[in-house]
Amino acid sequence: MKSKVITVDQAVDLIKDGSNITVGGFVGIGHPEAITAALEERFLQEGHPRDLSLIFAAGQGDSKNRGLNHFGHKGMVKRVIGGHWGLAPQLGRLAIDGDIEAYNLPQGVISHMFRDIAAGKPGTITHVGLKTYVDPRIDGGKVNKITTEDMVELIHLDDQEYLRYKHVNLDVCIIRGTTADEFGNISMEQEAATLEVLAQAMATKKRGGIVICQVMRLAKHGGVNQMFIEIPGIFVDYIVPVDVVKNPGLHMQTFGEQYCPYYSGQVAFPEDSLFRPMEMSIRKLIARRGLFELLPLGHCVANLGIGMPEGVANIAKEEGVRDRIVLTVESGPIGGLPASGLSFGASYSPYCVLDQPYQFDFYDGGGLDIALLGAAQIDRKGNVNVSRFGPKLAGCGGFINITQNAKRVVFCNTFTAGGLDIKTADGKLEIVKEGREKKYIEEVEQITFSADFAVERGIPVTYISERCVFVLDADGLCLTEVAPGVDIEKDILAHMEFRPKIAENLKEMDPRIFMEAAMGVK
């Protein structure tokens, strides 16, 4: 048997100018850092490989210089199709400046694309993206003016609208696993998620490309239990071992941690013993109000977005109702406690971890009882933008898949941004210093969440801030709750670019939200 083991330099030699490349990873989970770092070094030294086309689903990077930031040099890439761009600002800058052709498509759609390419399907057909900036009647997912080819088209099946996402050729697939045997079978026992590595490998082989897999150790053929194999050796052409003792930074479990046994199931996470209640803050107020959206559902399956909504899990624990919520992450974990920061995508002791395409099957099919997500801009109609802000390209990630398919959607955000300061006393809220930037504006810069789509589908939508609550109806936003101590005109309407509808039965937010003691909701 010819050995598939090669060095990282030999792997880079295989990548030619103009190649179409797909790279695996989710933030730092599963990202083949040794190979992408070597690619960057080769380009900076020799100017090759250049004019690459890059396709990826989840964002990969640390917002500085790791992950897909290795591709962020003029001339190195000519076209990029990606789901989330925010963690690779060097790559995003090329897109914003018009130095590359660039597309931002829903993460779940790209994840499904790989599987559909592998199956030889004529495109990926879905309702996901309708009436958002991905819809060809708006931007078609194009990031800049030099991007002219249509990747998305509107089609009709049985008198219903759908989007067809066109497929691409794949010359090289660069992915990562834990162990490889001599035949090239890959296991992932110390990875935090399996992602779409199998689908990427199969899609690349279908299109006649090569698959290169970075691993941290080798085993004899037959030395890995066949039930642990994630990628069969028939789909793997080359294996690149990385010495994690000499080069630990080139094969980290996440970009936040070298290795955490809680993520990969070696040790059960002691959530009870490590729990610490949140200090009183804006974040805690919003998370407390968010919990009230979960309680009527009883036991439910939820997705909590990164940032402000993450606090809901902590509040549920503090209130003794954590066992009613099964938390999921788009990367694949079901159950457990989602990690945050540069370890986002991992979960502490999940019940199980699905391949990412299957997780998005579950999401797209309406499996989520509720999703609580952040919002950067909200407009008169109730549209939300989290993906594009002037010169900053964040990307949608899994946001569109989640918000267009969850049975209930809740947005959690501060009312204003930039220097906002509050205090609470006696169950009341006081705005000490107002934020500099308005978040409730006349029209969002980009429609990542379509209010029209939600209204048509009958999806209940709630918008929670520290001082008030809105709900979505056919006319747009309707103010339904106001925090005790808050003046509607001075503290709410004066800081919005439009006047929302005000409910006839306007209520006061529960005063327990603004008290130091636990709310006692159990």
N, C-alpha and C positions, 0 to 999 in steps of 0.2 A: 504494500500500500504506500503510495507516494505521500510524503508528509505535507500537511496543509499549513504547518507552522512557519511563519515568516517574521521578520523584524518589522518594526514600525517604519523604518526607512524604505524597506522593500514594499510595504503597503502603499506608501506615498508614491513610489515609482509606478504603481499600477494605475494611478489616476491621471488621465490625460487632459489636455486643454479641451474645453468645450463639453466636458462630461456632465451628464445629469446625475446629481447625487442626492440620495436621501440619507439623513442622519437621525439616529434614534436618540431619545432622551426626554426627560420632563424636569425642567429646572436643571438639577445636576444628576438626578436619578437616571441611570442607564446611559448617560452620555459618554461616548468613547473619547475622553479627553486626551489621551496619549496620541491618538491618530489625528484629531483635529488640530492639536497644538503643533504637531510635526508638519501638517499641511501648511499651516500659517508660516512656520519657520522656513520651509522650502520656498514658499512664494516670496517671502521677504528677501531671501538670499538670491534666488534665480529668476523671479518673475513668473514662475510656473509652479503648479498648473494654474491656468487663468481662464477667464470667460466661462466659469462653471455655472450651471443652473442648480439651485438648491431647493429641495422641498422637505418640509418638516411639519409635524402636527403641533406638538406642545412647544412652548417657549423653553429654550435651553440656554442657560447663562447665569451670571451672578451680577448683572448690571454693570460689570466692569470689563474684565478681559478674558473670562473663561467661556466655555461652551461655544455658541455660534458667533460670539464676538471674534473668534479666530478667522472668520470669513469676512470681517468688516474692513476690507482694503480695496481701494479703487483698482479695478482690473481683475481682481480675483474672482468675483462673481458678476454675472451679467443679468441673471434673473432669479428671483426668489419667490416661492409660494410658501407662505407660513401661516400658522394659526395664531400664535402669540409672539409679539416682537419686543415687548417691554424689557426683557432681561438681556437683550442683545442690542444696546443702543448704538454701537458702532455700525452694525448692520442696518439698523433702522435709519441712521443718518444718511447712508447711501440712498435709501429709498426716498426719504423726504427731499433730499437734494436733487433727485432725478438722475442719479448716477447709475441706477440699475432699474430694470423692469421689476415691479413688485406687486404682489397680490396678498391680501389678508382675507383668508377664508376661515369658516368655522372649524375649530380644532377637531370636533367629532366627525365632520364631513371628510377632512383630510385623512383621519384615522380609518374611516370606512373606504376611502379611495384605494388605499393600499390593498385591502381585502378584495375590492371589486376588480382592480387591475389583475390581481392574481387569478381571479375566476374568469377573466376574459370578458367582463361585462362591458357594454357600450357607453359607460359613464356611470356616475353616481347620482341617482335620482332620489330626491327628498324634498320635503316641504321646508326643511331647515334653511333659514336665510330669507324667506319671503318677506317683503316689505321692510327689510333692513338695508343697510348700505351694500350688502352683498347682492341684492336683487339687481339684475341687469337694467331694470327701469330706473335705478338710482345710480350706483357706481359700478356694479358688477364686481365688487371686491378689489378694484384697481386702486393702488395707492397714489399714483402720480400720473402726470400727463403723457409721459413717454411710454406708459404701459397701455398698449392699444389692442392687443389680442383679447378676444372675448373668451374667458374661461368658464363663464356661467351663462346658461340660456334658460329662458322661461318656456315651459312646455305645458300641455294640457293632457290629462288622462282621466277619462270618465267625468269630463266636465269640471275637473279640479285642477288648480294651479300647482305646479311643482317646479323645482329648479333641477336642471341637469348640469352637473359639474363635469367638465371634460377631463379626460385622463392624459397622463404624460408618459413619456418613455423614461426608463430608469437604467442608467449604465453602471452605477456603483451604489451599493448599500453599505453604510458603515454603522455597525451596531455594537452592543456590549452584552456580555454574559458573565457568569461567575467561573464556570468550569467547562473546559472542552476536552473531549476524549480524542483519540488518534483519528477517528473517522470524521470528526468535526461536529459531533453531537454536542449541543450546548445546553447546560443547565443554568439556573438563575437563583440558586438557593440563598445567596447573600445579597440579592438585589431587593430593593424596596418595592418594586413593581415590575411587571413583565411588559407593560406598555403594548406597542404594536410590532414588536421585533419580528415575530413570526410572519405577520402579514407583509411587512417591508421586505423581508428576505424572499418570500414567495413571489411577491410582485416583481422584484428585480430579476429573479430567475425567469419568470414568465416573459419579460421583455428582453431576455438575452444578456443581462448584466451580471456583474460579479458581486459576491457578498463577502465582506470582510468583518470579522467579529473580534473585538478586543475582549480578553479574559484575564483573570488574575491567577489562574492555575491550570495545569494540565493533568489529565488522567489517562490510564491505559484504556484501550478500546474495551468496552464492556465494564469499565470501572465506575460508571455512573448509572444508578438505578434508572431503568428505562421510563419509569413513571415520573421522573424529575426532569426529563428532557423537554425543553421548551422549543428548541429549534433543531429539527433533524439534520444530520450531517449532509444529506443530499441537497440541502439548500445553502450550504456554507462552503465557500471556495478557499478562504484563507483565515488563519487564526493568528492573532497578534497577542502573545502573552506580555503582561506588564508586571514587573517586579514591584509589588506594593511595599516591600521593605525599603528599597532604595528610592522609589518614586511614589510615595503614598498619595500625593496630590493628583496623580494621573489616573487614579482609579478609586475615587471616593464613593461611598454608598450614596451620599447626597453632597451637594456643594456646601452644606452646613456641617456635616459630620463625616468623619472617616468611616465609622461603622457603628451602628446602633442595633443591638440584637432584638430590640422590641419591634423594629420595622419588618424584619424578615422572619419572625416567629421562633427565634432560638430561645427567647425568654419572654414570659408574660409580663405585661406592663402593670405595675402596681398603682393604678390610677387613684385609688382611694388614699393611699399613704402619701402620695406626692401632691395631692390637690391643695391649692391655695386660693382662697376667694379673691376676686378682683378688688382693687381699691376703688373707692368712689371716684368716678370720672365720667366724662361724656360717653366714652365707650361703654361703660357699665350701664348707664341710663338707657342707651339704645338697645343693648343686648337684653336688658330686662323687658323692655317693651316688645322686643322680638320674640321672647319666650311666650308671651301671651298669644302670639299667633300659632304657636305649636300646641299649647295645652288643649284646645278643643278637639284636636285631632286624635287624642289618645296616643296609642303607639303608632309611630310613623317612621317613614324612611325619608331622610333629608339630605340636602347638600348645603353646606355653609361655605360661602365664598371667602377668599383670603381677605384679611384686614378686619374691618369693623364687625362683620357677621360672625367671625370666629368666636367672639366672646359669648355667644348664645350657649355654647356647650358648657362653658365655665359656669354660667348662671344656672343652667339646668342642674349641674352637679351641686351647686350651692343650695339649690331649692329642693334637692332630693328627688328630682324627676328625670335624671339623666338616663335611667333605664328605659324610658319611654321612647327614646330617639335612637334610631340606627343611622349613624352618620356615614356618608359615602363621599368619595373624591373621584373626580373624572378620570384620574390616572388608573383607577381600578379597584382600590380598597373598598370593602363593604364592612361596616362595623369598626369598632375601635375608636380611637381619638385621632383626628387628623393633625399632622404636624404643620408647622408654619415656617415663615421665613424661607431660607435657602434649603430647607428640608420639606417644603410644601410638595405634596404629591405622595408622601409617605404617610402611613398611619401607625400609631402605637397599637400593637396587638389587634389587627383587624380579624374579623371572622374568616375572611378569605380575600384573595386578590384576583380580580378578573383581568384578562387582557383588555387593554383600553377600548378596542372596537366593540367588545361585548358590553362594556360599561355604557358606552354611548348607544348601543342597541336598547339597553334598559332605559336610559334617559329619554331617547327619542320616542320610545314606545309609551311614555307617560308613567314610568315606574316611580318617579319621585312624587311623594305626597306633598312636599313643600321644598322650596329653594329660597334661602335667604342670602342675598348678594349685595355688594356695594354698588353705589351709583355716584358718578362724578358730576354729571349734568342731567337735569330733568327739565323738560319744557312743558308748555301749556297743555299739550295734548297728552302728556304722560310718557312721551318717548324718553329713553335713557341713553346716554353716551358714556361708554367706558373705554373706547378704543382709539380715539384720535382727538388731540388737543393742539391745534396750531402746529408748531414744529415738532411735537412729540407724538410718536407712533407707538401706542401701547399694544394694539391688536385685541381681537375679541376673545381669543382662547376658546374655552368651552361655554362661554357666556350665552351665546345665541342658542346653542343646543339646549341648554338647561332652561333658559327663560321662556322658550317657545313650547316646552313640553311638560314642565312640572305642573301638577294639578293646582298649585297655588304658588304665587311669586311674591316675595317680600323684599323690598329694597331698604337697606339700612345705611344711613349716611348722616353726617352732620349737616345742619341747615345752611351754614355758610362755611367757608374755608379760609385759612390763613390768619392765625392769631386768635381764633375764637376761644374765649375763656368764660366758664360758668361757675356757679356755686349753688349748693342746695342747702336748705335749712327748713325744718318743720314741714317736710313734705312738699316744698315749693321749689321752683327753679328761678334763678336770677341770672340774666345775661350780664356778666361783668364787663366783657369786652367783645364787641361784635367782630366776626371774621371780615377780612378785606374783600373776599370774592363771593359773589352770589352763585349759588348752585342751581337755583330755580330760575331758569332763563326763558326768554321768549321762544327760542328755537335752538335745539342742540346742534353742535357742529357735525355730528355723525349719528345716524340712528343705529345703535347696537341692539336696543330693545324697541320693538315696534308696538306702540299702544294700539294701533289699528288692528294688528294681528291678534293681540290678546283679547280685544273686545269681540272680534269676529269669532274667536274660538271659545269665548266665555270663560277665560282664565281670570280668577280673582287676583287683583294686584293691589298691594298696600305699600305705601312709602312712609318709612319711619325716620324721624329725626329726634334729637334730644328735646325739642320743644313742641312738636306737633305731629299729627298723623294725617296723611291723605289716602284716599282710595281712588281707583280708576273707574270712571263710568263712561258712558258713550260720549259725553261732552268734554272729557279730559279729567283734570284733577279736581277732587272735591275734598275740602278740609272737613275732617270728621272729629278730630280730637285736638285739644290744646292743653299744654302742661299747666298745672297750678302755678300762679304767680306770673304768667306770661300774658302780655298785652297783645291782642291780635293785630291791631293796627301798627303799633310801634315795633314789636319784636318779630312779627311774621310778615305781614303784607308790605311793610316798608322795605323789606329785603328780598322781594321777589320782583321779577321784571314783568309779571302779569298778575292779574287778580283772579284767583281760583274761585270756583263755586264753593259756597259755604253751606254745610248741611243744616237743615232746619232743626235737627235734633243734635246739634253740636255738643259733644261730651268733653268732660275733663279727663285727662290721662290719669290713670290710677296713682294716687299720691304715694303708695308704697314704693313706686319706682324711684322716688326722690328721697327716700329715707335710708339711713345707714344700715339699719337692721335688715335681716333677710325678709323677703316679702311674704313667706309662709303660704305659697300657692299650693303646696301639696295637699 
